[in-house]
Amino acid sequence: MNPNHLTLGYRRVATRAAVLTAALVLSACATGPNANSRDPLEPFNRGVYGFNDAVDRAVVKPVAIAYRDVLPSPVRTGVSNFFSNLQDLWSFVNNTLQLKGEGAGNSIVRFGVNTVFGLGGLIDIASEMRIERFPEDFGQTLGHWGVGAGPYVVLPLLGPSTLRDTAALPVDMSGNGVSAVDDTATRNSATALGLVSRRAQLLEAGKMLDEVALDPYTFTRDAFLQRRLSLVYDGNPPMEEEPPAPNDNANP
């Protein structure tokens, strides 16, 4: 697979996602009265979920399995560390926007230590020094300042999201560090490598989902919403806003 084609398609989907989601939200009134209040677009979302699952099983998952099986573990760890180091820099920006001093301080120190002493981030020296990671993205920043999550939506190829996180997606992509690379081929290859690395890390979780969830869509939705709410409130979400726990007994 040509990484340039893969990443070009990915970036196009991401930059248009906010407009697409806004249009979908406007169509939510067409859903039935029994629709889940957090997932008014469920019929559409299930269709996109099925499409994403088919693409994953046919293309993305096999590539991730080959990546895991071919590359030695230290190499895969180095790749994961590299992209996590870039995320620390973006986390510094978002922690700063949220006025979280400890998170901002730790994030910039982690980035500096791992970049200088960890071979550009390939080695996670900061974790060995017990410098805690405070991951933050722009969707969390919007949530911190009171922007509601909005309806749950499944984006083509990109997967679970919310209206708020979809609106934040172009900003997050611009701040991921890779987008700053001038050479198009290098930038696209790095983006493709990051996507494959992240998918390879989820192989076991995907296997578990297939084995334990009677309705993978519902399980994925509830787990995603619960996790995002917890991240926005730093692990202490308001009880009245907390979504239901993942339910693998729900019927599709």
N, C-alpha and C positions, 0 to 999 in steps of 0.2 A: 504494500500500500504506500502511495506517495504521501509523505508527511505534509507536503505543501498543500495538497488537495484536502487532506483531513483537517488541518488547522484553519485553512481558508473557510471551509464550510462551518467549522465551529465558531469562528469569529463572526461570521455573517449571522448565524443563529443568535448569538449573544447580543449583538448590537441591535437586532430587530425585536428582541424578546419583549422589551417593555411595551412597545407599540402593540404587539400581538396580544399580550396579556390584557392590556387596557380594553381592547376590542372584545376579548372573551368575557371580561367582567361585565361589560354592558349587556352581554347576552345571558347573564345568569338568571335574569327574571324569567327565562323560559323554562327553568328547571321546576320540578314538581314541588309541592308544599312539604313533602317529607324529606327533602334534600338535607344533608348534613350542613349545618350553619357555617362550618369552616370549609366546606368543600361543595359549594353550590354548583360547580362545574363538573361534578363527578362523572357524568356520562362521557363528556369530552375527554376528561383527564384519563379515564380508563382506556379510551381509544389510543391516546398518545402513549400511555404506559405500555400497552400491548405492542405498539410500534417500536418503542425504545427497547423493550425486552427482546423483540425479534432481531433488531439490529445488533444488540449486545451479544446474543447467542450466536449469531452468524459471523460477526466480524470482530467486535471489540474484545469479547471474552477470549476467543482463540489467540488473538494477538497478545493479550495479557498473560495467558498461560505459557505461550512460547517465550515471552520476556522473562517470566519467573523461572522457567526450566533451563533456559540457555545461559542467562547471566548469573555469575556467582553471587551469593548473598552479600558479600562486602560491596560489590559494585552497585547492587540494587539499593543497599542502605545509603551509599554515597549519593546516588541520584535523589533519593527521598530527602536526605539531609539538605542537599543543595536547594531544592524547591521550598523546603521548610524555612531555610534561612532567608530566602526572598520574602516569604510570608511574614517573617518576623519584622522586616523593614516596613511592610504595609501595616502590620499590627501596630507598630510605633505610631504611624500616622493616625490610625483610627483610635488608639488609646488616647492620643493627644487631643483629638477632636472631642472625645468623651470626657476630657479633663481627668483621666485616670493616671495619676502621677506614677504609681508603682508599675502599672502595666507598661506605660510609655518608657520608663527608665529601664526596666528589664528587657523590653523588646529591642531597644537600640543597643544596649550592652551585649545582648545575645548576638545581634547582627554583627557588631564590631568584632567581638571575640572570635566568632566562627569564621568570619571573612578573613581576618588577619592570621589567626593561628590554626584555623581548621581548613586550610587549603581552599579558600573561597567558599566555604560552607559545606564541603564534602564530608568533613568530620565535625560531629556535634560536641565540640569542646565545652560549650556553655552548659549543656545538660550534665556533663561530668562534673562541672563546677557547681552543680545544683542551682543554677540560675533559672528560675521558674519561667515557663512560657505563658504568655497571656495573649492567645490568638483572638484577633478582632478583625471584622471586615466591615465594609460600608453599610451593609444591611443591618448589622448590629448597631452601628453608629446611628442610623436613622431610628431604629427601635429605641435606643437609649434616650433620644430626644423626643420621644412621644409619637413617632409615626407608627400607626397600627400595622400589623402584619398583612391584613387584608385576606382575601380568599386564597386557599391552597390551589396551586396550579402545577401541572406537569408539563415541562417544556420539552419540545422535540429535541432529542439527543442529549439535552442537558439534565433532564430528570426533575426531581422534586424541587419546588420553589414556592414562594408566596408572591403576592403583588408587590410588596415592599422589596423583597430580595431581588425580584426581577428588575425593578426600576434601578436598583443599586448595581446590578450585574455589569453594565458597561463601565462604571467607575471602578469596580473591583478588578476588571480585566485590564484597565489602563494602569492600575497601580500594582500589578503583580510582578513587576521588574522585567519580565521577559519582553513585554511590549516596548521597552525602551531600546531594545537591540535594533540597530539600523538595518543590518543585512536581513533581507526578507527570508531567504532560505534558512539561515541560522535561527531566526526567530520562530519560524514555522516548525522547524525540527525540534527546537527546545519545547515548544508548546505541545507537540505530539508526544514527546518523551514524557513530559509531565502528566499528560492524560493517561498514558499507558501505565506509568508507575503507580498512579493513584488507583487505577482499576485493578492492578495486580494485588495491591494491598487489601482489596475488598473481596478477593476470590473466596476466602473462607466464610466471610459474612454472607455472601451470596448463596453459598452452599447450605448454610444453616437456615437461611430464609426459605429456600426451596423445601427443606426437610420439615420445618416446624410450623410454617404459616399455612393455614387452610385458605386464606385470602391474602396473598402477598401484597396486593395493592393497598388494602386497608392497613395492614401491618406497617408497610413502608410509610404511608401517609401519617399515621398517628405517631410513629417513632420520630419522623422528621419534624413534625410540628412541636412535639414535646422537647426535642433537642434544641431547636432554634429558640423557643421561648426561654429555656434554661440558659442558653448562651447570652441572650439579650439582658437577662436579669442576673447574670453571674451566678447561676445555680440557685437563686432564691426567687422564683417567679411568684407573683400574687396568686393565691389559691383560687380566687374566683376566675382568673384568666387561664389557669392551667388546663391544657387539652387532655382528653382521656388517655390513659395509658394504652400502649399497643395492645390490640386485641386480635389474636390469631384465630378466634372462633367466629369472627364475623362472616356473614354470608356476602358474596359478591352481589 
